[in-house]
Amino acid sequence: MAGLAERANGGRTAGRRVRVRTPGKHIVLFALAVTFMFGLSTTALRSNRIFPPDYIGAGAKEDGGALLTPEFDFLTDLAPDATGRTAFLKARIKIVARDADALDELAGRRAFIQERIGFFLRGLTPEDFEGSDGVARIKAELRKRANIAAESDAASDVVIEDLVIQ
């Protein structure tokens, strides 16, 4: 009932006026902040002092000399399991190249590699990912499919950075 009495008194309680904060102000401030940050980043990029990162070969220094392709992101539905339950897979995969020439070859065949791996992942069930043996088999199959799509033995390993099955 106190809320009704406050409204009847014009928002005053015991002689004091209560300030009502509207969420609209917060939305406007947030929009202004986003616009300011966008303008600042655009200005910085146009100044030619900041360069966007080169993703091809970016992992060479981080992983002790391993040459990694840019990430392959997959979001797909898996094949139904024995009970008929369907699940979704979200994976982030990088392919380790044999050498610098192989890295260029993998980068040139990126669309074919992504297509072949995507078709393979759609045929898997959630049970295929159980245990370390299951993940090792999948990694070996991913490497094999990448090499088939690249039409050479360019991929030496596959790194699964992120794997979520829901």
C-alpha positions as CSV (number, residue, x, y, z in Angstrom):
1,M,0.0,0.0,0.0
2,A,2.9,2.3,0.5
3,G,3.5,2.4,-3.3
4,L,-0.1,3.6,-3.8
5,A,0.2,6.3,-1.2
6,E,3.5,7.5,-2.7
7,R,1.8,7.8,-6.1
8,A,-1.1,9.6,-4.7
9,N,1.2,12.2,-3.1
10,G,3.0,12.8,-6.4
11,G,6.0,10.6,-5.5
12,R,6.7,12.2,-2.1
13,T,7.4,10.3,1.0
14,A,7.6,12.1,4.3
15,G,8.0,15.5,2.7
16,R,10.8,14.3,0.4
17,R,10.5,13.8,-3.4
18,V,11.7,10.4,-4.7
19,R,13.6,10.5,-7.9
20,V,12.5,8.0,-10.5
21,R,15.2,6.8,-12.8
22,T,14.1,5.9,-16.3
23,P,15.9,3.2,-18.2
24,G,15.6,5.3,-21.4
25,K,18.5,7.5,-20.2
26,H,20.7,4.4,-19.8
27,I,19.9,3.3,-23.3
28,V,20.7,6.7,-24.8
29,L,24.0,6.8,-22.9
30,F,24.9,3.3,-24.0
31,A,24.1,4.2,-27.6
32,L,26.3,7.3,-27.4
33,A,29.1,5.3,-25.9
34,V,28.9,2.7,-28.7
35,T,28.9,5.4,-31.4
36,F,31.9,7.1,-29.8
37,M,33.9,3.9,-29.7
38,F,33.0,3.1,-33.3
39,G,34.1,6.5,-34.4
40,L,37.3,6.3,-32.4
41,S,38.2,2.9,-33.8
42,T,37.4,4.0,-37.4
43,T,39.7,7.1,-36.9
44,A,42.4,4.9,-35.5
45,L,42.3,2.5,-38.5
46,R,42.3,5.3,-41.0
47,S,45.4,6.9,-39.4
48,N,47.5,4.0,-40.8
49,R,49.2,3.5,-37.4
50,I,47.1,0.5,-36.4
51,F,47.1,-2.6,-38.7
52,P,44.6,-5.4,-38.7
53,P,46.2,-8.7,-37.7
54,D,47.4,-11.1,-40.3
55,Y,45.7,-14.4,-39.4
56,I,47.6,-16.7,-41.8
57,G,50.7,-17.9,-39.8
58,A,49.7,-16.0,-36.7
59,G,50.1,-19.0,-34.5
60,A,53.7,-19.7,-35.7
61,K,55.3,-17.9,-32.7
62,E,52.7,-18.8,-30.1
63,D,52.9,-22.6,-30.5
64,G,56.6,-23.3,-30.7
65,G,56.8,-23.0,-34.5
66,A,53.5,-24.7,-35.4
67,L,51.9,-23.1,-38.5
68,L,48.1,-22.9,-37.8
69,T,45.4,-22.0,-40.3
70,P,42.7,-19.5,-39.3
71,E,39.9,-21.0,-37.3
72,F,37.2,-23.1,-38.8
73,D,33.9,-22.5,-36.9
74,F,31.2,-25.1,-37.2
75,L,27.6,-25.1,-35.8
76,T,25.7,-28.1,-37.0
77,D,23.2,-30.7,-35.9
78,L,24.5,-34.1,-35.3
79,A,22.9,-37.4,-36.4
80,P,20.3,-38.8,-34.0
81,D,21.6,-41.2,-31.4
82,A,20.1,-44.7,-30.7
83,T,17.2,-43.1,-28.8
84,G,16.4,-40.7,-31.6
85,R,17.6,-37.7,-29.6
86,T,19.2,-35.0,-31.7
87,A,22.0,-32.7,-30.5
88,F,23.9,-29.7,-31.8
89,L,27.7,-29.3,-32.2
90,K,29.6,-26.1,-32.0
91,A,33.3,-26.5,-32.7
92,R,36.3,-24.3,-33.4
93,I,39.1,-26.1,-35.2
94,K,42.5,-25.1,-36.5
95,I,44.7,-27.2,-38.8
96,V,48.4,-27.5,-38.2
97,A,50.3,-27.2,-41.5
98,R,53.4,-29.3,-42.4
99,D,55.4,-26.2,-43.5
100,A,54.9,-22.7,-44.9
101,D,54.0,-24.0,-48.4
102,A,51.5,-26.3,-47.0
103,L,49.9,-23.5,-45.0
104,D,49.5,-21.5,-48.2
105,E,47.9,-24.6,-49.8
106,L,45.5,-25.1,-46.9
107,A,44.5,-21.4,-47.0
108,G,43.8,-21.6,-50.7
109,R,41.6,-24.7,-50.3
110,R,39.8,-23.4,-47.2
111,A,36.3,-23.5,-48.6
112,F,36.7,-27.2,-49.7
113,I,38.2,-28.2,-46.4
114,Q,35.3,-26.5,-44.5
115,E,32.7,-28.2,-46.7
116,R,34.3,-31.7,-46.3
117,I,34.7,-31.4,-42.5
118,G,31.1,-30.0,-42.2
119,F,29.7,-33.0,-44.0
120,F,31.7,-35.3,-41.8
121,L,30.5,-33.7,-38.6
122,R,26.9,-33.9,-39.5
123,G,27.1,-37.7,-39.7
124,L,28.5,-38.1,-36.2
125,T,26.4,-38.8,-33.1
126,P,27.1,-37.5,-29.6
127,E,28.4,-41.0,-28.6
128,D,31.2,-40.6,-31.1
129,F,32.7,-37.9,-28.9
130,E,32.8,-40.0,-25.7
131,G,36.2,-40.6,-24.1
132,S,39.7,-39.7,-25.2
133,D,39.7,-42.5,-27.8
134,G,36.6,-41.1,-29.5
135,V,38.1,-37.6,-29.7
136,A,41.4,-39.0,-31.0
137,R,39.6,-40.9,-33.8
138,I,37.7,-37.8,-34.7
139,K,40.9,-35.7,-34.8
140,A,42.5,-38.3,-37.1
141,E,39.5,-38.3,-39.4
142,L,39.4,-34.5,-39.5
143,R,43.1,-34.5,-40.5
144,K,42.4,-37.1,-43.2
145,R,39.5,-35.1,-44.6
146,A,41.6,-31.9,-44.6
147,N,44.3,-33.6,-46.5
148,I,41.8,-35.1,-49.0
149,A,40.3,-31.6,-49.6
150,A,43.7,-30.0,-49.9
151,E,44.7,-32.7,-52.4
152,S,48.0,-33.3,-50.6
153,D,49.5,-34.2,-47.3
154,A,49.5,-30.6,-46.1
155,A,47.9,-31.1,-42.7
156,S,50.0,-32.6,-40.0
157,D,47.6,-32.3,-37.1
158,V,44.2,-30.8,-36.0
159,V,43.7,-28.7,-33.0
160,I,40.2,-28.6,-31.5
161,E,40.1,-25.4,-29.6
162,D,36.4,-25.4,-28.6
163,L,33.9,-28.3,-28.6
164,V,30.4,-28.0,-27.3
165,I,27.7,-30.6,-27.7
166,Q,24.2,-29.7,-26.6
